[in-house]
Each structure stands twice: as structure tokens, then as C-alpha cells.
Amino acid sequence: MTSFPSVLESVDDLTNYQIIDLFTLAENIERDKVLLTPENSLKKPVIYTLFLEDSTRTKLSFATCAQRIGAHYLDFPIHTSSMNKGENLEETLLTLKAQGADIVIIRAKETKILQPFKKVPPIKIINGGDGTHEHPTQALLDFYLIRKIFGEDLSHLTIGIAGDIIHSRVAHSLMRLLPRFGVKIALFGPDHFIPENVQDSQTTIYQDKKTFLSNINLLYLLRIQLERHNDQRIENLPEFKKNYLRDFGFSLEEIKTEASPKLKVMHPGPVNVGLELDHALLKSDRYLGLKEVEVSMPIRMAILLEQLNNNDETIKNAKKIQFSLL
Ligand code: CP
């Protein structure tokens, strides 16, 4: 059995078996069936967040999860740290390790910045989102929720992903993860928001909103990620934004008239009301955004526990949290 990766950079770092095991642990956490053994506070694992980009959900859920499993939690002070004097990420991570840290959850603007650490991890690392590349823990928690809704046999399921797909690290992780479990993907958005060469036997691109809506079992919305639009492909941004909800966003009214009566809507957040969705949809019972945040807790606790306990001998003095299933 492959051990849980010390650098969780991509959903590809986990086998399907590891993902199902992770979900079983998360379910046990949700049902209070996991017994954590309190440790001497000096031996408690130390978990850091090191976020080089803004975040509400990912950073604060990991912060709460770290505390709930009984670890010490610290947020790396980016703006007053020696990274401001030019210290690079590797030296920073080695310094934290030498001070006794065990896991660092990193969010970065740069794509694939964590890849060089996979061969010889300086410390255990979880990718909290790297540029436009991946956001594996968001995709895992979304998939956990999808399985709760639709069950284990997902071979007849089509998830519609709509919006700024090319700039979305969550979409990239979902598009790698979901087809591994038989899920089909439907994509919809402006042409320049759709990645090239993605159409295959499990992925279909739709040009027409109504046809897209009538062919999906669940809608996964994305915001326009203007902070990653380096290529200036939107010529008239105010005009584009003015028409976006009509052309590429979704209203509750449209969902009611064009989609299956059961169609639910997921969104990793943050949402931009009036662009990818309207206020009525956000406040309706179709919208599952806050449910995604809820399930992020057991999933991220399970990820922390699995990584702390992965017996990676290359990371010296790695601390563990003892846990057992009741
Ligand atoms: N889903 C997500 O990554 O949200 P934050 O940017 O608030 O962490």
C-alpha cells in the first residue's frame, strides 16, 4: 500500500484507494467515531499556513482543522518574514522544519511551485492552491460531497463546470479527479475561458447554455479570476462584465426553467454575485456553497491526520497524532 504523500501537490498524488480511505476517515470524523489521543504538548505536531495569496475558506478551515485534531497551529507572517528580504521558499520551509514544524499548507501565485519539493520533501506540504495549476484539497472535498449526493456509482453522472475554467485551479483538479471515478465533464463558458485540447471521451464542450443545462446532473460554477488574466484577452471589460450573467452566468429563474428540477449548484467560492450567478440562486436551496465549506472540515482533518501519520522516514523526527476508530 502506497503511503500518503508527504507533498500533496496534485490529486494525481493519491491513488483511488487512498481517496476512498480518506473519505472513510472523514465520514468517521463527521460521526465522531475517531478517538484522538491527547499528547504531551511539547510533542504536539506544529502546523503552519503559509499563504502568499488571499484566502478565507482554505486557510481558515485548515487553521480550525489543525486545532481540532489537537495540533499547534501557526500562520506564517508573510509581510514581516525574511521572505521579504529575499529568502526563498525552500530555505523558509527548512527553517520552519528546524524549529519543529511538521506540516506547511502553502498557497502561491506561481503555478507548480511545489513540484521541486516532491523528490526530497523539506517538510510535509499540502498545496492550498498554486497559480492556475491545482487546488487538490478543494477538489477532494467537492468530490466527497458529490459522492454524498449521488452515491458510489457515478458512471451515469455528468458534472457541468461553467465559467473561467482556464484560470481555475479547482477546475483543473476536478477535471483530473472526477473522470478517474467514471464521472463525465461538460464545460461551458466564453471560448477564451475554455482550455485547449480537453475534449475527449469523458469531456464535452457546450456552446449553448440551454443545451449545457439540460445535459448535466450538477452545475459547478467558477468566478472570473481577473487576478490571473495576464493576457488581456478581454477587450472591453466593463461591457463583458455587464453581459456576463446573461451570456455565461446563471440565474435561479434559468435553472428552474431549463435544468432538471433536482439540479444543485456548487461553487468553490468566493462568489461574485451578479456575474456567474444571481442573488436569488445564491440564496436558494439549489446552492451548496456553504455545504462545501462544511464538508471541508472532516476532509481537511482527515488529510492532516493521514499526512502526519504517513511514516515518512525521510522527514526526521516527524510527529504524529495517535488516532483510532471507535
Ligand atoms: N475555495 C477557496 O479556495 O476559497 P478561498 O480562496 O477563500 O480559500
Boltz pocket constraint, residues with backbone or C-beta under 6 A from the ligand:
constraints:
  - pocket:
      binder: B
      contacts: [[A, 54], [A, 55], [A, 56], [A, 57], [A, 58], [A, 59], [A, 128], [A, 129], [A, 135], [A, 138], [A, 268], [A, 269], [A, 270]]
      max_distance: 6.0
